[in-house]
Amino acid sequence: MKANQKRRVLAMITCVGLIMIIMIVFAAFAAELKHENNQLTTKNEALQGEVDTLSVKIKSYNNIEHIEKVARTELGMVHPTADQCVYITSKDSCQRNLAAVIREEAYN
């Protein structure tokens, strides 16, 4: 083999080697990105589960029965009777108990 041919073969082997090294680096980088993406997907699914759980809790806490139960048990609130209402003028007094009217509207 002539020296010129040896240089060409050596240059070709070097180029092929560099191309292979670059392909390995890119494959490793792609694998790292895929791993990171899988971790983020897993975290996202966990967070979505928490969001769903909190949404259910919010709906149950906004339920009128739950609000009334907390008002009665934790805050000691009761519905007023007609004789517990104070009216500024006699025109303001209503024929029906205001608390009963509100309760009827809330449950219907």
N, C-alpha and C positions, 0 to 999 in steps of 0.2 A: 504494500500500500504506500502510496506517495504521501508526503507530509500534508499536502493540500487536502487530500481525501480524509486523512486522519483528523484534521481540524474541523472539516464539515461534520464528520461523524460525532466528534466531541461536542460541537456546537448543537447538533440535533439532540443528542442525549441530554445536554444541559437544558435546552428549551423544553423538552418533554418532561424532565425532572421538575423544572420550575412550574410548568402547567399543572403537574400532578400535585405539587405542594400547594399551589393556589386553590386547586379543587378541594383538597383536604381541609384547608383553612375555611373555605366557604361552607363546606359540609358541616364542620364543627360549629360555625357561627349559626347556621340554619338550625342545627339541633338544639343549640342553646336558646335560640328564639322560640322554638317550638316548646321547649320545657317551660320557659317563662310564661308563654301563652297558656299552657295547661294549668299552671299554678294560678294565674289570674282568673281563668275560667272557673276553677274550683272555688276560689274566694268569692267570685261573683255569685255563684250558685248558693253559697252559704249566706251571703248578704241578702239575696233575694228571698231565701227562706225566712230570715229574720224580719224582712219587710212584710212578708205575708202574715207572719205571726202577729206582728204589731198592728197590722190592718184589722185582723180579726178582733184583737183586744180593743181597738178603738171603737169598732162597731158595737161590741158588747157593752162597753162603758158608756156609749151614747144612747143606749137603750133606756127608754123612759122608766121601766121597772127597776133597772139598776140604779138610776139616778134617785128615784124615790126611796129605794132601800137604803142607800148611803145617807140621804138626807135624814131619814128617820133614825137609823141606828147610830151613825157616827156623829151627826150634827144635832140630833135630838129635835128635829123639826117635825111639826104636826100641821095638818090642815086646820085652818081656823074655823070656828063655828060662826054662825050668823051674829051671835051676841058679842063676839070678840072684835067685830069690825066697827070702826069709828067713821062716821059720815060727817062731812062739813056742814052740809045743809040737808034738810029732809028730802029734797028732790034727788039727792045723790044716792039715797038708799035704794037698794035693789030688792026685788021681791024674792030672788033666789040667792042661795049662798054662792058667793063668787068662787070660792075654792072648789065647790062641787061642779060648777060650770066649767072651770079650767080642767078639772080632772076628767070630766066627760069628754071634752074636746081632745084631750091628750090621748085617751085610750080608744077613741073612735077614728 
